[in-house]
Amino acid sequence: MKKELSAIEAKFEAQKIAFGPMYFQAMVAMRDLGVLEYISSHRKGVEIASIIRDMDLSEYTITLLIESAEVLGVVEVEGTIVRISKIGFFFLKDEMTRVNTNFMNDVCYLGAKEMTESFKTEKPAGLKVLGDWPTIYQGLSKLPEPAKKSWFEFDHYYSDNAFPEALKIVFKKKHRNLYDVGGNTGKWSIACAEFDPQVHVTIHDLPVQVAVAKQNVQEKDLSDRISFREIDLLDSAQKIAPGADAIWMSQFLDCFSKEQILTILRNAHQASTADTTLYILEPFFDNQNFPAAQYSLVATSLYFTIMANGNSKMYRLNDMKELLDTAGFEVVETYPLIGDSYHTILECKIKH
Ligand SMILES: C[S@@+](CC[C@H](N)C(=O)[O-])C[C@H]1O[C@@H](n2cnc3c(N)ncnc32)[C@H](O)[C@@H]1O
């Protein structure tokens, strides 16, 4: 059973919420000013006076950053010596933490102030700080820097980890014709074309994204193996064409509300026969091995609220299975937490 907190402990926890954004920015500053790296490079610890002497920063800056980091457990201070802690090491060196921090800072931070408004209107009220689009998807390829770099690093970090194992799973079957729905920059489609020399892939995405994917495919000299379909899958009049052996949706359905997911799955259903396999790759937040994964995925849902479209989120595994069932699909195989990733693949067929 969870230990009950004393009133003093609970009040302290509440302050962590109250001041969280300030500490977050202090750690970003400490990282970006190079102070954390400097401390980390002295593994046994370093005199605070030496940091002030060696770095082109004031005593005020160094001492306040160290005081903030000590509160968070990012550094340990003993007398006049400071050293990096295990938490500090992960904040500085761990790739997932770096990608998440930059995503929060460059894409989400300014817009997060519009959280209440976003929930009230179910619109991404924070998105206006990046551009004037109804959802972030119309603006992805035109995001201002550094938001664009951080958005794509975040998206690719998670899907890239899943792709090597996913390729082995998908190509256990021979697929001649594969649709990559929400194909984004074309990474998965290119990986498929390189993995199986006989497969033909069609990227389905919004026009702005298709333009970027086309360029990437041309650069890889794969234009005869990868085609494009400009499509807005929120418009149920725009039908997915029949003829696919496999329909692939990776980190795609979490971009939509449950009602919208049903519309999209029904669209996939009308394009499917008994020979079509639908693959869904998603990081479901309730089947993760590590608490850091669930914590990150729920925060990602809040990004969808304020910046992406105001009504989508990361889902539970069973939510997705129920939506698939309602749309007329059965899950024939579940591949949980494939490879070194947070993703599960649901392999689906139409119900007879
Ligand atoms: C989070 S990205 C996933 C990218 C890729 N599949 C991956 O796993 O990295 C979602 C993709 O869905 C596309 N998308 C969003 N709304 C869409 C819509 N209404 N119709 C078609 N594609 C859409 C976006 O443009 C984007 O490329």
The ligand as an SDF file (V2000), in Angstrom:
LIG
                    3D

 27 29  0  0  0  0  0  0  0  0999 V2000
    3.2000   11.7440  -35.4290 C   0  0  0  0  0  0  0  0  0  0  0  0
    3.3810   11.6990  -37.1550 S   0  0  0  0  0  0  0  0  0  0  0  0
    3.7950    9.9870  -37.3940 C   0  0  0  0  0  0  0  0  0  0  0  0
    4.8430    9.8410  -38.4060 C   0  0  0  0  0  0  0  0  0  0  0  0
    5.3570    8.4420  -38.7300 C   0  0  0  0  0  0  0  0  0  0  0  0
    4.3190    7.5350  -39.1380 N   0  0  0  0  0  0  0  0  0  0  0  0
    6.2020    7.9040  -37.6110 C   0  0  0  0  0  0  0  0  0  0  0  0
    5.8870    6.8380  -37.0750 O   0  0  0  0  0  0  0  0  0  0  0  0
    7.2150    8.5340  -37.2640 O   0  0  0  0  0  0  0  0  0  0  0  0
    1.7280   11.7950  -37.7660 C   0  0  0  0  0  0  0  0  0  0  0  0
    1.5890   11.9510  -39.2640 C   0  0  0  0  0  0  0  0  0  0  0  0
    0.1830   11.9480  -39.5800 O   0  0  0  0  0  0  0  0  0  0  0  0
   -0.0640   12.9450  -40.5530 C   0  0  0  0  0  0  0  0  0  0  0  0
   -1.4630   13.4080  -40.4500 N   0  0  0  0  0  0  0  0  0  0  0  0
   -1.9990   14.1480  -39.4520 C   0  0  0  0  0  0  0  0  0  0  0  0
   -3.2850   14.4200  -39.7190 N   0  0  0  0  0  0  0  0  0  0  0  0
   -3.5680   13.8230  -40.9000 C   0  0  0  0  0  0  0  0  0  0  0  0
   -4.7450   13.7420  -41.6940 C   0  0  0  0  0  0  0  0  0  0  0  0
   -5.8650   14.3640  -41.3180 N   0  0  0  0  0  0  0  0  0  0  0  0
   -4.6980   13.0400  -42.8440 N   0  0  0  0  0  0  0  0  0  0  0  0
   -3.5450   12.4250  -43.2290 C   0  0  0  0  0  0  0  0  0  0  0  0
   -2.3970   12.4650  -42.5170 N   0  0  0  0  0  0  0  0  0  0  0  0
   -2.4100   13.1720  -41.3800 C   0  0  0  0  0  0  0  0  0  0  0  0
    0.9230   14.0460  -40.2020 C   0  0  0  0  0  0  0  0  0  0  0  0
    1.1370   14.9220  -41.3030 O   0  0  0  0  0  0  0  0  0  0  0  0
    2.1520   13.2560  -39.8020 C   0  0  0  0  0  0  0  0  0  0  0  0
    2.9820   13.0000  -40.9050 O   0  0  0  0  0  0  0  0  0  0  0  0
  1  2  1  0
  2  3  1  0
  2 10  1  0
  3  4  1  0
  4  5  1  0
  5  6  1  0
  5  7  1  0
  7  8  2  0
  7  9  1  0
 10 11  1  0
 11 12  1  0
 11 26  1  0
 12 13  1  0
 13 14  1  0
 13 24  1  0
 14 15  1  0
 14 23  1  0
 15 16  2  0
 16 17  1  0
 17 18  1  0
 17 23  2  0
 18 19  1  0
 18 20  2  0
 20 21  1  0
 21 22  2  0
 22 23  1  0
 24 25  1  0
 24 26  1  0
 26 27  1  0
M  CHG  2   2   1   9  -1
M  END
$$$$
